[in-house]
Amino acid sequence: MEALSQGFFQILTPVPFLLVLLGTTLGIFGGAIPGITGAMMIALTLPLTFNMVPGNALALLIGMYVGAISGGLITATLMRMPGTPAAVMTTFDGYPMARDGRPGRALGLGITASFVGGLVSWVFLVLVSEPLSDLATRFGPFEYFTLVMMAMVLIASVSQGSMVKGLLSGALGMLVAMPGVDPAAGGFPRITWDIMYLNGGLGLLPVLIGVFAVSQLIADVVDIEHKVERTKFSTKGIFMSFKDWKDQAWNMIRSSVIGTWIGILPGIGANIGSIVAYTTAKNMSKTPEKFGTGSEEGIVASEAANNATVGGALIPLIAMGIPGSVIDAILIGALMIHAIQPGPTLFLNNPEIVYAMISACLLANIMMYGIMTSSVGKISKLMFTPRAYVLPPILVFCVIGAFAINNLFFDVWVMLGFGIFGYFLERSNVPLGPFVIGFVLAPIAESKLRSGLMMTAGDFSPIITRPLPAAFVVISIILLVWPFYQEWKRGKKNL
Amino acid sequence: MNIALAKRDIGLMIFIIAVCVAVLVESWDLPPGSFEPLGSGPVPQAIAFLIIGLCSIILVRAFIALIRHNGMQKSEEENIIGTEEKTAEFRPRPWSAVVVLLLSGLYVGILYLGIMGFGLLTCLFLFGIIVFLVGMESVYAFGRLITTFDRKHLAAARPVLIAAAIAVIMGFGCEFVFTEIFFIDLPTG
């Protein structure tokens, strides 16, 4: 508790406070502009944090994370176009309400639900992350290796579309992490094709910026003539009444807990949390027929859950170094860039960073509520900015971001190459989330497996003889087999 | 399966398999580990084999979809195409993306060769791309505006003026902010 209060004092000093404010504001604006995602913004901001103190850098990025997930609500409600993938479910009820002449109320419900979702998940973050980290410090290499593999299978199995494509995406990310000096083999380079620049491996940032930002830019340029439907905006009903609080309390808390839980599961992001909470709210509602036509419960469930995944996803990141979502994978990259080892020892070695992150998460939620309720009208105007003015400057930021890491143009070419590759992956419905998580987790998985084998003189059997690794393997197999079993069952029913 | 998706899948999977084969060839002669049995090679090789396996599944599915599609009646195909055309909400501009990527390649290439400094080149690059994306009509209107000084062309020429403003602010502004505040060494030319 003392460490947490110290973290708060630290985050309330002028520089971190202003960075959280800046991050949250930029995140909301970015989230509100269609085509700019949280992952894209954070990947682009990462190079700007090189010269910052690690705690300040993470405060900025976490502010941006919270802001971006929340900002998507505005576009989803006023334009029927989710600003971020996490706000997809909000479009179903937010837009009909806005078209019905109640945009302020739809946004008000969404903003408040987002705030409550953020607070509930923050409480879990404070209560769960330290005990979980204690537990994870007892993990041996095989426990860690099987946990990482389970995370990979989990994200592939729940990613939208085909599971085979989800697995392919994760495996591709792992393969991309392979070139470069092999640390376990005494600095021997592998898969470099004698290209000197590949000795250091493919950089995290060029790959991230390419896959998330450049590929999105290409898609946006292709669809640049896409005209969006818009509704008129008024702030009437932006604050919830006591009756609203009473009516929505249970829905809000339930959806927040669902969002937090989904966030904790490795690799699953805000969009899945939002879908599960929305479906649960619909199933438990007295008026399920209203869902999809402007249901207040629908907006509350979707927004409470997607914001709750932020705090939830930070739990495995802080406690075990396992990303709870794509943005968390980027945050792991941020920790590594600042020479901080993510994982169970983070609490022991860098408690000030951990508590700065936790405090920034709460502060960003409070700021998000204040910024969105006070200036949602102004933000809503920004989202109608023609994309022709927005996309080219982002492309310049991508080039700077990739170049700035090592002052190498090779990284810029890598970024452009992965941008094109990412675009074609998306066009083939191959999800990009598993790719990034595979890229971040592959070196951890490989080093843990090899150090485990070193300890056991090449014996693989602890993977199935030790209880935790065996449990992780069994869960992974179930996750792999379950979708195929369901498909087979459906096919049998149809016969 | 959507037939266009099947065709895209085939192209992409063949490319990925080719990359995996290159990885396998490159990693085949890696020495075994000194302290543990795996060494550097087996992990990338296992991943490459896994990817080839997954790609093969997707390829088989895509080929089955193509074969089924080819067996369809011509009239059915026409019906499908007709429906797709009716439901299209906007005209995609893939060639615009190609032009933007080519210009980006040129931009990075010029920066690499040091022919021009970051600020000025970024200014020109942004102006060019924005004007290209908003359409050439605004450039013609701008031309008419500066030759005739007739204010009725101002509205149509506005995108060019906005593009110029964004280009100058972003080009020189970024150069200042990144070099003076974030201490990033941008190419000076």
Contacts between the chains, C-beta under 8 A, distances in Angstrom:
chain1	res1	chain2	res2	distance
A	47	B	184	7.3
A	48	B	182	5.5
A	50	B	182	7.5
A	50	B	184	7.8
A	51	B	182	6.4
A	51	B	183	5.7
A	162	B	58	7.8
A	164	B	54	5.6
A	164	B	57	5.3
A	164	B	58	6.1
A	165	B	58	6.8
A	167	B	50	8.0
A	167	B	54	5.8
A	168	B	16	7.8
A	168	B	51	6.4
A	168	B	54	4.3
A	168	B	55	6.7
A	168	B	58	7.0
A	171	B	47	5.6
A	171	B	50	5.1
A	171	B	51	4.8
A	171	B	54	6.5
A	172	B	16	7.0
A	172	B	51	6.3
A	174	B	47	5.1
A	175	B	19	8.0
A	175	B	20	7.3
A	175	B	23	6.5
A	175	B	44	6.6
A	175	B	47	4.8
A	175	B	48	6.3
A	175	B	51	6.2
A	178	B	23	7.3
A	178	B	27	8.0
A	178	B	43	7.1
A	178	B	44	4.1
A	178	B	47	6.9
A	182	B	40	4.3
A	184	B	33	7.1
A	184	B	35	7.7
A	184	B	36	7.2
A	184	B	40	7.5
A	185	B	31	7.6
A	185	B	33	6.3
A	185	B	34	7.3
A	185	B	39	6.5
A	185	B	40	4.7
A	186	B	34	7.1
A	188	B	30	7.7
A	188	B	31	7.2
A	188	B	40	6.1
A	190	B	26	7.8
A	190	B	27	6.2
A	190	B	30	5.6
A	190	B	40	4.5
A	190	B	41	7.2
A	190	B	44	7.0
A	191	B	23	5.8
A	191	B	26	4.9
A	191	B	27	5.4
A	191	B	44	5.9
A	192	B	26	7.8
A	193	B	22	7.8
A	193	B	26	6.0
A	217	B	100	7.8
A	218	B	97	4.8
A	218	B	100	7.5
A	218	B	101	7.0
A	221	B	93	6.9
A	221	B	96	5.2
A	221	B	97	4.4
A	221	B	100	5.2
A	221	B	133	7.1
A	222	B	92	5.1
A	222	B	93	5.8
A	222	B	94	5.3
A	222	B	96	6.9
A	222	B	97	4.9
A	223	B	90	6.9
A	223	B	92	6.1
A	223	B	93	7.8
A	224	B	93	5.9
A	224	B	96	6.5
A	224	B	133	6.1
A	225	B	90	4.5
A	225	B	91	5.5
A	225	B	92	7.6
A	225	B	93	6.4
A	226	B	89	6.9
A	226	B	90	4.7
A	227	B	89	7.6
A	227	B	90	6.4
A	386	B	134	7.1
A	387	B	133	7.8
A	388	B	130	5.8
A	388	B	133	3.7
A	388	B	134	4.6
A	388	B	159	7.5
A	389	B	130	6.2
A	389	B	134	8.0
A	389	B	162	6.4
A	389	B	163	7.6
A	389	B	166	6.0
A	391	B	133	7.1
A	392	B	125	7.6
A	392	B	126	5.0
A	392	B	129	4.3
A	392	B	130	5.3
A	392	B	133	7.2
A	392	B	166	7.7
A	393	B	126	6.5
A	393	B	166	6.6
A	393	B	170	4.9
A	395	B	100	7.5
A	395	B	104	6.2
A	395	B	129	7.4
A	396	B	122	5.6
A	396	B	125	7.3
A	396	B	126	6.5
A	396	B	170	6.3
A	396	B	174	6.5
A	397	B	174	8.0
A	399	B	104	7.5
A	399	B	107	7.3
A	399	B	108	6.4
A	399	B	111	7.8
A	400	B	174	6.8
A	400	B	178	6.1
A	400	B	184	6.9
A	400	B	186	7.1
A	403	B	184	7.9
A	403	B	186	7.5
A	404	B	178	7.5
A	404	B	182	7.8
A	404	B	184	4.5
A	407	B	185	5.6
A	409	B	108	6.5
A	409	B	111	7.1
A	409	B	112	4.4
A	412	B	108	5.2
A	413	B	108	7.0
A	416	B	101	7.2
A	416	B	104	6.4
A	416	B	105	6.9
A	416	B	108	7.1
A	420	B	101	7.0
A	423	B	97	8.0
A	424	B	8	7.4
A	424	B	12	5.5
A	425	B	12	7.2
A	427	B	8	5.6
A	428	B	5	6.8
A	428	B	8	5.0
A	428	B	9	5.2
A	428	B	12	5.0
A	429	B	5	6.7
A	430	B	12	7.7
A	442	B	47	7.7
A	446	B	43	5.0
A	449	B	38	7.4
A	449	B	43	7.6
A	450	B	33	7.3
A	450	B	36	5.1
A	450	B	38	5.6
A	450	B	43	8.0
A	451	B	36	7.7
A	453	B	36	4.5
A	453	B	37	6.0
A	453	B	38	6.1
A	454	B	35	5.3
A	454	B	36	4.3
A	458	B	36	6.6
A	458	B	37	3.7
